[in-house]
């Protein structure tokens, strides 16, 4: 089988019937079909055995402008399939547009008091998304593993009282099923970036997903992980640069900010930066957050805890409330220079 992929660029004045006719022909041939509707024209991505198209005059079908082969190893997340930048709309909050998305909260949900106190503070700072781990894939089996579904219930309770959108990590198909009942955005962590079964399951949910870069993954591997999700029909993907493992030991990871402009050049997906995991040191979070926004990131993911000294997880890289306020003040000064904005 000669597997290949291409995009069919429809004319700017192509009718919906003409688009539907092309889609039906491709599906009747057993090919994978993905449609991207842009502001000027529609592009149809085709994946499968290209020999099936040998005797099909696609070029002369009404509404078709041209055929373009995709040579990148990733097909749907690249700009050949979708030249325009994607904006992910999550219950009215956009990620990838002019406004910067700020996702903040503790590494792990510990108890009701901790998560509610944090949420109320973040709400006052203009944060749109509360992050909190209910399932924690830890390096050591003796470290705090999270509260599980009880943590998800606490997050849902906080959403009801504050209106903040909820982000939480899933680590298995079982945790995904439970999280879908309580959260607005699921997160695939670095350790699960190449858990292909989980990626496909998330792809079939259509839920917004934050896909973190793997500990030692290059950009092509990262985008191919996103491809697994998108190939199942879920286009609501936000990439997150969280640092990669290098020979450097002073920081927890090496935050690869060059990935931000690279992703912007070769992919249409939005990208945010996590300087907390990227450095592992709370005093480096704010300067690297500034740098991430300056590099063109669409938002930040920051770990915040009322009292980092007693945090059950990642206290060394968590900001307290005072430090987070300082970070937000500095981002508000940088954003207008880059023609970006914060909610307040």
Sine and cosine of phi, psi and omega as CSV:
sin_phi,cos_phi,sin_psi,cos_psi,sin_omega,cos_omega
0.00,0.00,0.76,-0.65,0.06,-1.00
-1.00,-0.08,1.00,-0.04,0.03,-1.00
-0.97,0.24,0.69,-0.72,0.01,-1.00
-0.41,-0.91,0.05,-1.00,0.02,-1.00
-0.49,-0.87,0.43,-0.90,0.03,-1.00
-0.38,-0.93,0.18,-0.98,0.13,-0.99
-0.87,-0.49,0.58,-0.82,0.10,-1.00
-0.97,-0.25,0.91,-0.40,0.01,-1.00
-1.00,0.03,0.89,-0.45,0.02,-1.00
-0.99,0.11,0.45,-0.89,0.04,-1.00
-0.91,0.43,0.43,-0.90,-0.04,-1.00
-0.89,0.45,-0.44,0.90,-0.01,-1.00
-0.98,-0.22,0.28,0.96,0.00,-1.00
-0.89,0.46,0.69,-0.72,0.00,-1.00
-0.99,0.15,0.27,-0.96,0.04,-1.00
-0.90,0.43,-0.57,0.82,0.04,-1.00
-0.89,0.45,-0.65,0.76,0.02,-1.00
-0.91,0.42,-0.65,0.76,0.05,-1.00
-0.90,0.43,-0.69,0.73,0.00,-1.00
-0.89,0.45,-0.60,0.80,0.00,-1.00
-0.91,0.42,-0.67,0.74,0.03,-1.00
-0.91,0.42,-0.70,0.72,0.01,-1.00
-0.86,0.50,-0.70,0.72,-0.02,-1.00
-0.90,0.44,-0.67,0.74,0.01,-1.00
-0.86,0.51,-0.72,0.69,-0.03,-1.00
-0.91,0.42,-0.68,0.73,0.00,-1.00
-0.93,0.38,-0.58,0.81,0.04,-1.00
-0.89,0.45,-0.45,0.89,0.03,-1.00
-1.00,0.09,-0.02,1.00,0.02,-1.00
0.99,0.17,0.40,0.92,-0.01,-1.00
-0.99,-0.11,0.47,-0.88,0.09,-1.00
-0.97,0.25,0.73,-0.68,-0.08,-1.00
-0.81,-0.59,0.78,-0.63,0.05,-1.00
-0.74,-0.67,0.78,-0.63,-0.10,-1.00
-0.93,-0.36,0.76,-0.65,0.06,-1.00
-0.88,-0.47,0.90,-0.44,-0.02,-1.00
-0.99,-0.15,0.93,-0.36,0.01,-1.00
-0.99,-0.13,0.01,-1.00,-0.02,-1.00
-0.95,0.32,-0.42,0.91,-0.05,-1.00
-0.94,-0.35,-0.57,0.82,-0.05,-1.00
-0.40,-0.92,0.27,-0.96,0.02,-1.00
-0.99,-0.17,0.66,-0.75,0.05,-1.00
-0.87,-0.49,0.72,-0.69,0.00,-1.00
-0.93,-0.37,0.89,-0.47,0.05,-1.00
-1.00,0.06,0.69,-0.72,-0.03,-1.00
-0.83,-0.56,0.80,-0.60,-0.01,-1.00
-0.76,-0.65,0.74,-0.68,0.03,-1.00
0.54,-0.84,-0.34,-0.94,-0.04,-1.00
-0.97,0.26,0.96,-0.27,-0.10,-0.99
-0.94,0.35,-0.23,0.97,0.05,-1.00
-0.91,0.42,-0.38,0.92,0.02,-1.00
-0.91,0.41,-0.31,0.95,-0.02,-1.00
-0.99,-0.10,0.04,1.00,-0.12,-0.99
-0.84,0.55,-0.65,0.76,-0.05,-1.00
-0.96,-0.30,0.39,0.92,-0.01,-1.00
-0.94,-0.34,0.90,-0.44,-0.06,-1.00
-0.99,0.16,0.90,0.43,-0.04,-1.00
-0.84,0.54,-0.61,0.79,-0.10,-1.00
-0.87,0.50,-0.44,0.90,-0.07,-1.00
-0.97,-0.24,0.09,1.00,0.04,-1.00
-0.93,0.36,0.60,-0.80,0.00,-1.00
-0.83,0.55,0.75,-0.66,0.04,-1.00
1.00,-0.06,-0.24,0.97,-0.03,-1.00
-0.99,0.10,0.76,-0.65,0.02,-1.00
-1.00,-0.10,-0.76,0.65,0.00,-1.00
-0.26,-0.96,0.27,-0.96,0.07,-1.00
-0.94,-0.35,0.68,-0.73,-0.03,-1.00
-0.77,-0.64,0.88,-0.48,0.05,-1.00
-0.95,0.33,0.55,-0.83,0.07,-1.00
-0.98,-0.21,0.88,-0.48,-0.05,-1.00
-0.99,-0.16,-0.25,0.97,0.03,-1.00
-0.94,0.35,0.51,-0.86,0.04,-1.00
-0.90,0.43,-0.48,0.88,0.12,-0.99
-0.99,-0.13,0.65,-0.76,-0.16,-0.99
-0.95,-0.30,-0.81,0.59,-0.17,-0.98
-1.00,0.08,-0.43,0.90,-0.03,-1.00
-1.00,0.06,-0.12,0.99,-0.02,-1.00
-1.00,0.08,0.20,-0.98,-0.07,-1.00
-0.98,0.18,-0.21,0.98,0.10,-1.00
-0.91,0.41,-0.65,0.76,0.03,-1.00
-0.96,0.30,-0.63,0.78,-0.04,-1.00
-0.62,-0.79,1.00,-0.09,-0.05,-1.00
-0.90,0.44,-0.51,0.86,-0.03,-1.00
-0.99,0.13,0.56,-0.83,0.04,-1.00
-0.92,0.40,0.68,-0.73,0.02,-1.00
-0.99,0.17,0.63,-0.77,0.12,-0.99
-0.89,-0.46,0.87,-0.50,-0.04,-1.00
-1.00,-0.05,0.87,-0.48,0.00,-1.00
-0.99,-0.14,0.89,-0.46,-0.02,-1.00
-0.90,-0.45,1.00,-0.09,0.01,-1.00
0.79,0.61,0.71,0.71,0.07,-1.00
1.00,-0.04,-0.17,0.99,0.05,-1.00
-0.98,-0.21,0.82,-0.57,-0.07,-1.00
-0.99,-0.11,0.63,-0.77,0.13,-0.99
-0.86,-0.50,0.86,-0.51,-0.04,-1.00
0.93,-0.37,-0.11,0.99,0.04,-1.00
-1.00,-0.03,-0.46,-0.89,-0.02,-1.00
-0.94,0.34,-0.57,0.82,-0.05,-1.00
-0.98,0.19,0.68,-0.74,0.04,-1.00
-0.99,0.16,0.72,-0.69,0.04,-1.00
-1.00,0.01,0.78,-0.62,0.04,-1.00
-0.91,-0.42,0.88,-0.47,0.00,-1.00
-0.91,-0.42,0.86,-0.51,-0.11,-0.99
-0.55,-0.83,0.37,-0.93,0.03,-1.00
0.50,-0.87,0.01,-1.00,-0.05,-1.00
-0.96,0.30,0.41,-0.91,0.08,-1.00
-0.85,0.53,-0.68,0.73,-0.03,-1.00
-0.73,-0.68,0.60,-0.80,0.16,-0.99
-0.96,0.28,0.85,-0.53,-0.06,-1.00
-0.97,-0.24,-0.67,0.74,0.01,-1.00
-0.25,-0.97,0.14,-0.99,-0.07,-1.00
-0.89,0.45,-0.68,0.73,-0.03,-1.00
-0.88,0.47,-0.71,0.70,-0.03,-1.00
-0.89,0.46,-0.74,0.68,-0.10,-0.99
-0.96,0.28,-0.56,0.83,0.01,-1.00
-0.95,0.32,-0.68,0.73,0.03,-1.00
-0.86,0.51,-0.69,0.72,0.01,-1.00
-0.90,0.43,-0.69,0.73,-0.04,-1.00
-0.89,0.45,-0.70,0.72,-0.01,-1.00
-0.90,0.45,-0.64,0.77,0.06,-1.00
-0.90,0.44,-0.73,0.68,-0.03,-1.00
-0.89,0.46,-0.62,0.79,0.05,-1.00
-0.85,0.52,-0.65,0.76,0.00,-1.00
-0.92,0.38,-0.34,0.94,-0.01,-1.00
-1.00,-0.04,-0.01,1.00,0.01,-1.00
1.00,0.02,0.19,0.98,0.02,-1.00
-0.94,0.33,0.64,-0.77,-0.01,-1.00
-0.99,-0.12,-0.47,0.88,-0.12,-0.99
-0.83,-0.55,0.75,-0.66,0.12,-0.99
-0.98,-0.18,0.83,-0.56,0.08,-1.00
-0.97,-0.22,0.63,-0.78,0.05,-1.00
-0.28,-0.96,0.75,-0.66,-0.05,-1.00
-1.00,0.05,0.80,-0.60,0.13,-0.99
-0.98,-0.19,-0.49,0.87,0.06,-1.00
-0.87,-0.50,0.86,-0.51,-0.10,-1.00
-0.88,-0.48,0.95,-0.31,0.10,-1.00
-0.98,0.21,0.98,-0.18,-0.11,-0.99
-0.98,-0.20,0.48,-0.87,0.01,-1.00
-0.88,0.47,-0.65,0.76,0.01,-1.00
-0.98,-0.18,0.69,-0.72,0.04,-1.00
-0.93,0.37,-0.19,0.98,-0.03,-1.00
-1.00,-0.09,-0.09,1.00,0.03,-1.00
-0.98,0.18,0.33,-0.94,0.00,-1.00
-0.86,0.51,0.83,-0.56,-0.11,-0.99
-0.99,-0.15,0.02,1.00,0.01,-1.00
0.99,-0.15,0.24,-0.97,-0.06,-1.00
-1.00,0.00,-0.07,1.00,0.00,-1.00
0.92,0.38,-0.65,-0.76,-0.08,-1.00
-0.89,0.46,-0.51,0.86,0.05,-1.00
-0.88,0.48,-0.60,0.80,0.07,-1.00
-0.91,0.41,-0.62,0.78,0.05,-1.00
-0.89,0.45,-0.63,0.77,0.01,-1.00
-0.90,0.43,-0.62,0.78,0.05,-1.00
-0.90,0.43,-0.65,0.76,0.03,-1.00
-0.89,0.45,-0.66,0.75,0.01,-1.00
-0.91,0.41,-0.59,0.81,0.04,-1.00
-0.91,0.42,-0.66,0.75,0.04,-1.00
-0.89,0.45,-0.66,0.75,0.03,-1.00
-0.86,0.51,-0.66,0.75,-0.02,-1.00
-0.89,0.46,-0.59,0.81,-0.08,-1.00
-1.00,0.02,-0.39,0.92,-0.07,-1.00
-0.90,-0.43,-0.38,0.92,-0.07,-1.00
0.99,0.12,0.00,1.00,0.03,-1.00
-0.93,0.36,0.61,-0.79,0.10,-1.00
-0.98,0.19,0.55,-0.84,-0.16,-0.99
-0.95,-0.30,0.76,-0.66,0.09,-1.00
-0.88,-0.48,0.78,-0.63,0.05,-1.00
-0.51,-0.86,0.51,-0.86,-0.09,-1.00
-0.99,0.15,0.59,-0.81,0.14,-0.99
-0.90,-0.43,0.56,-0.83,-0.10,-0.99
-0.83,-0.56,-0.09,1.00,-0.04,-1.00
-0.35,-0.94,0.17,-0.99,0.04,-1.00
-0.90,0.44,-0.58,0.81,0.02,-1.00
-0.92,0.40,-0.71,0.70,0.01,-1.00
-0.92,0.39,-0.50,0.86,0.07,-1.00
-0.89,0.45,-0.72,0.69,-0.01,-1.00
-0.86,0.50,-0.66,0.75,0.01,-1.00
-0.94,0.35,-0.69,0.73,-0.06,-1.00
-0.89,0.46,-0.56,0.83,-0.03,-1.00
-0.87,0.49,-0.37,0.93,0.02,-1.00
-0.98,0.20,-0.33,0.94,-0.20,-0.98
-0.83,-0.55,-0.43,0.91,-0.18,-0.98
-0.93,-0.38,0.23,-0.97,0.00,-1.00
-0.98,-0.21,-0.46,0.89,0.01,-1.00
-0.67,-0.74,0.77,-0.64,0.10,-0.99
-1.00,-0.10,0.52,-0.86,0.00,-1.00
-0.89,-0.46,0.74,-0.67,0.15,-0.99
-0.98,-0.19,0.91,-0.43,-0.07,-1.00
-0.97,0.23,0.14,-0.99,-0.07,-1.00
-0.85,0.53,-0.62,0.78,-0.05,-1.00
-0.94,0.33,-0.32,0.95,-0.02,-1.00
-0.94,-0.35,0.19,0.98,-0.05,-1.00
-0.85,0.53,-0.51,0.86,0.01,-1.00
-0.92,-0.39,0.47,0.88,0.17,-0.99
-0.99,0.10,1.00,0.09,-0.24,-0.97
-0.91,0.42,-0.54,0.84,0.05,-1.00
-0.90,0.43,-0.69,0.73,0.04,-1.00
-0.90,0.43,-0.65,0.76,0.03,-1.00
-0.86,0.50,-0.68,0.73,0.00,-1.00
-0.92,0.38,-0.62,0.78,0.05,-1.00
-0.89,0.46,-0.68,0.73,0.05,-1.00
-0.90,0.44,-0.61,0.79,0.03,-1.00
-0.87,0.49,-0.53,0.85,-0.01,-1.00
-0.99,0.11,-0.17,0.99,-0.01,-1.00
-0.99,0.12,-0.45,0.89,-0.10,-1.00
0.94,0.34,0.11,0.99,0.01,-1.00
-0.96,0.28,0.56,-0.83,0.14,-0.99
-0.83,0.55,0.66,-0.75,-0.07,-1.00
-0.67,-0.74,0.70,-0.72,0.15,-0.99
-0.99,-0.14,0.86,-0.51,-0.02,-1.00
-0.95,-0.30,0.94,-0.34,-0.01,-1.00
-0.99,0.14,0.53,-0.85,0.04,-1.00
-0.94,0.33,0.67,-0.74,-0.01,-1.00
-0.90,0.43,0.34,-0.94,-0.08,-1.00
-0.82,0.57,-0.62,0.78,-0.04,-1.00
-0.76,-0.65,0.52,0.86,-0.08,-1.00
-1.00,-0.04,0.65,-0.76,0.13,-0.99
-1.00,0.10,0.10,-0.99,-0.12,-0.99
-0.91,0.41,-0.60,0.80,0.01,-1.00
-0.90,0.44,-0.67,0.75,0.04,-1.00
-0.90,0.43,-0.64,0.77,0.02,-1.00
-0.88,0.47,-0.73,0.68,0.00,-1.00
-0.93,0.38,-0.56,0.83,0.05,-1.00
-0.93,0.37,-0.52,0.85,0.11,-0.99
-0.90,0.44,-0.67,0.74,0.08,-1.00
-0.89,0.46,-0.56,0.83,0.02,-1.00
-0.88,0.48,-0.61,0.79,0.05,-1.00
-0.84,0.54,-0.68,0.74,-0.01,-1.00
-0.93,0.36,-0.73,0.68,-0.08,-1.00
-0.93,0.36,-0.54,0.84,-0.01,-1.00
-0.91,0.41,-0.35,0.94,0.07,-1.00
-1.00,0.04,0.00,1.00,0.08,-1.00
0.96,-0.28,-0.01,1.00,0.00,-1.00
-0.99,-0.13,0.94,-0.34,-0.02,-1.00
-0.99,-0.14,0.04,1.00,-0.09,-1.00
-1.00,0.01,0.91,0.41,-0.12,-0.99
-0.92,-0.39,0.74,-0.68,0.10,-0.99
-0.87,-0.49,0.84,-0.54,0.04,-1.00
-0.99,0.13,0.52,-0.85,0.02,-1.00
-0.71,-0.70,0.90,-0.43,0.12,-0.99
-0.99,0.17,0.86,-0.51,-0.06,-1.00
-0.77,-0.64,0.33,0.94,0.03,-1.00
1.00,-0.02,0.49,-0.87,0.01,-1.00
-0.82,-0.57,0.32,-0.95,-0.04,-1.00
-0.99,0.13,0.82,-0.57,0.04,-1.00
-0.75,-0.66,-0.15,-0.99,0.02,-1.00
-0.96,0.27,-0.21,0.98,-0.02,-1.00
-0.95,0.33,0.72,-0.69,-0.03,-1.00
-0.91,-0.41,-0.15,0.99,-0.02,-1.00
-0.92,0.40,-0.63,0.77,0.05,-1.00
-0.97,-0.25,0.34,-0.94,-0.02,-1.00
-0.89,0.46,-0.70,0.72,0.08,-1.00
-0.67,-0.75,0.08,-1.00,0.12,-0.99
-0.96,-0.27,0.92,-0.39,-0.05,-1.00
-0.96,0.26,0.93,-0.36,-0.09,-1.00
-1.00,0.00,0.99,0.13,-0.04,-1.00
-0.95,0.32,-0.26,0.97,0.07,-1.00
-0.91,0.41,-0.34,0.94,0.01,-1.00
-0.91,0.41,-0.43,0.90,-0.05,-1.00
-0.91,0.42,-0.85,0.53,0.05,-1.00
-0.91,0.42,-0.48,0.88,0.05,-1.00
-0.90,0.43,-0.74,0.67,0.03,-1.00
-0.87,0.50,-0.66,0.75,0.00,-1.00
-0.88,0.47,-0.50,0.87,-0.03,-1.00
-0.99,0.16,-0.60,0.80,-0.16,-0.99
-0.94,-0.34,-0.19,0.98,-0.02,-1.00
-0.74,-0.67,0.41,-0.91,0.04,-1.00
-1.00,-0.07,-0.09,1.00,-0.08,-1.00
-0.97,0.25,0.57,-0.82,0.10,-1.00
-0.94,0.33,0.42,-0.91,-0.01,-1.00
-0.69,-0.72,0.71,-0.70,0.09,-1.00
-0.89,-0.46,0.21,-0.98,-0.05,-1.00
-0.84,-0.55,0.68,-0.73,0.07,-1.00
-0.92,-0.38,1.00,-0.04,-0.01,-1.00
-0.98,0.22,-0.18,0.98,0.03,-1.00
-0.94,0.35,-0.83,0.55,0.07,-1.00
-0.95,0.32,-0.47,0.88,-0.04,-1.00
-0.90,0.43,-0.42,0.91,-0.02,-1.00
-0.86,-0.50,-0.60,0.80,-0.04,-1.00
0.98,0.22,0.08,1.00,-0.02,-1.00
-0.76,-0.65,0.83,-0.55,-0.12,-0.99
-0.86,0.51,-0.56,0.83,-0.06,-1.00
-0.96,0.28,-0.19,0.98,0.06,-1.00
-0.99,-0.15,-0.16,0.99,-0.09,-1.00
-0.90,0.43,-0.75,0.66,-0.06,-1.00
-0.90,0.44,-0.76,0.65,0.02,-1.00
-0.88,0.48,-0.59,0.81,0.01,-1.00
-0.97,0.24,-0.45,0.89,0.12,-0.99
-0.91,0.40,-0.69,0.73,0.06,-1.00
-0.86,0.52,-0.71,0.71,-0.02,-1.00
-0.90,0.44,-0.62,0.78,0.01,-1.00
-0.89,0.46,-0.70,0.72,0.03,-1.00
-0.91,0.42,-0.66,0.75,0.01,-1.00
-0.90,0.45,-0.51,0.86,0.00,-1.00
-0.97,0.25,-0.23,0.97,0.05,-1.00
0.93,-0.38,0.20,0.98,0.00,-1.00
-0.89,0.46,0.48,-0.88,0.00,-1.00
-1.00,0.03,-0.01,1.00,0.02,-1.00
0.17,-0.98,-0.07,-1.00,-0.05,-1.00
-0.71,-0.70,0.50,-0.87,0.19,-0.98
-0.87,-0.50,0.89,-0.46,-0.13,-0.99
-0.82,-0.57,0.71,-0.70,0.08,-1.00
-1.00,0.06,0.81,-0.59,-0.05,-1.00
-0.74,-0.67,0.70,-0.72,-0.05,-1.00
-0.61,-0.79,0.61,-0.79,0.01,-1.00
-0.87,0.50,-0.56,0.83,-0.02,-1.00
-0.56,-0.83,0.99,0.11,-0.09,-1.00
-0.83,0.56,-0.45,0.90,-0.04,-1.00
-0.89,0.45,-0.41,0.91,-0.03,-1.00
-0.91,-0.41,0.21,0.98,-0.01,-1.00
-0.88,0.48,0.62,-0.78,0.01,-1.00
-0.98,0.22,-0.22,0.98,-0.04,-1.00
-0.47,-0.88,0.78,-0.63,0.14,-0.99
0.84,0.54,0.61,0.79,0.04,-1.00
-0.89,0.46,-0.54,0.84,-0.05,-1.00
-0.89,0.45,-0.43,0.90,-0.04,-1.00
-0.95,-0.33,0.13,0.99,-0.03,-1.00
-1.00,-0.06,0.63,-0.78,0.08,-1.00
-1.00,0.04,0.58,-0.81,0.19,-0.98
-0.99,0.11,0.02,-1.00,-0.11,-0.99
-0.90,0.44,-0.64,0.77,-0.02,-1.00
-0.90,0.44,-0.71,0.71,-0.01,-1.00
-0.91,0.41,-0.61,0.79,0.02,-1.00
-0.92,0.38,-0.62,0.79,0.06,-1.00
-0.87,0.50,-0.66,0.75,0.04,-1.00
-0.89,0.45,-0.69,0.72,0.03,-1.00
-0.85,0.53,-0.73,0.68,-0.03,-1.00
-0.90,0.44,-0.62,0.78,0.05,-1.00
-0.88,0.48,-0.65,0.76,-0.03,-1.00
-0.96,0.30,-0.61,0.80,0.03,-1.00
-0.91,0.42,-0.59,0.80,0.02,-1.00
-0.89,0.46,-0.47,0.89,0.03,-1.00
-0.98,0.19,-0.56,0.83,-0.04,-1.00
-0.98,0.19,-0.64,0.77,-0.14,-0.99
-0.81,0.59,-0.74,0.67,-0.05,-1.00
-0.88,0.47,-0.51,0.86,0.02,-1.00
-0.88,0.47,-0.55,0.83,-0.02,-1.00
-0.99,-0.11,0.20,0.98,-0.02,-1.00
0.86,0.50,0.59,0.81,0.11,-0.99
-0.90,-0.43,0.23,-0.97,-0.01,-1.00
-0.58,-0.82,0.36,-0.93,0.10,-1.00
-0.93,-0.36,0.41,-0.91,-0.06,-1.00
-0.82,0.57,-0.69,0.72,0.06,-1.00
-0.66,-0.75,0.00,0.00,0.00,0.00
